[in-house]
Amino acid sequence: MLRYVSHGPRPFGSKPFAPIRRPHWEFFAVVAGQIAPIASLTEEPIFTGATFWLFPPGHLHGWKGQPRKRCRVAVFQYDHIPQVLERLAKRPGGLALHLKPAEKRRCNALARELLPYAWGESEFKEVLSERILLDLTLLILRACDADAGRSPKANEALMRVQSAEKRFRAELRFNPPLAHLAVAAGVSEAQLRRLFWQVRGRSPSAVTHEIRMEAALQLLQDSDQKLASIALECGFGSASNFCQAFKQLKGQTPGEWRRRRGSPPRPAT
């Protein structure tokens, strides 16, 4: 039975959510921004984005976000889950999986579909919530199967690429060079290039550019920062560089993109 569902922005950066023990199984996906599960408000968090957690009943956790930054989440709580998920989730720290862009969109869509029926009682709600529970189960099992199918070498390659991406996100405003990311990954620049092509199927510059644009899109959508401020924070250097890159990607200026989503345009300087 569904006990709770929600989605949308959360102010965990300015208002951390204090740890509590929830009585139900909790599926928790961060679909934009970066957050960290915490066991106490004094804990030093390790932020991560595009992640799906599954916590068992009674698990103690709260949430912290990056200071002055927003996040978006999708949350589902059930009083039961399939046994195969119970076996995966009953481990220290619960179960955490990286979400691909399509999986993030799927989590959001499932929460939006279910939310209108969350607080009433009907046979339709019961059937819909069970179907969505199966969808969430399949999403997790597919991700687990993909991880299990990787060879030790492939896992090592993925970990090194993720280390480089994590360092890039942490120092986004400085647009760190490949040499800096290679140090974080513990490999040479040439090797890191090969690993990006092996794991992501793209060059490091293409992946890091996508990371910058993803961060910029989030700020455009969730804040009223000026374009020059967004450009600086996301490592573009200037508003003109940011606008040029944005138009190449979206076919419109950042201001036009903002207006079409109901956000007031801001000057570039």
HURAHU-V466244 format. One line per field, one symbol per residue. ss: DSSP state (@ for helix, = for strand, . for the rest). burial: 1 if it has 24 or more other ideal C-beta (glycine too) atoms within 12 Angstrom, else 0. Layout:
ss=???
burial=???
This chain:
ss=.=========......=====...==============.........========....======.....========....@@@@@@@.....====..@@@@@@@@@@@@@@@.......@@@@@@@@@@@@@@@@@@@@@@@@@@...@@@@@@@@@@@@@@@@@@@.@@@...@@@@@@@@...@@@@@@@@@@@....@@@@@@@@@@@@@@@@@@@....@@@@@@@.....@@@@@@@@@@@@...@@@@@@@.........
burial=01111110110110011000010111111111111111000000101111111111001011111100111111111100100010011000011111100011011101101110010000000000100110111011101100000000000011011111111111110011010011011010000110110011000100111111111111111110101011111111001011101100000011101100000001010
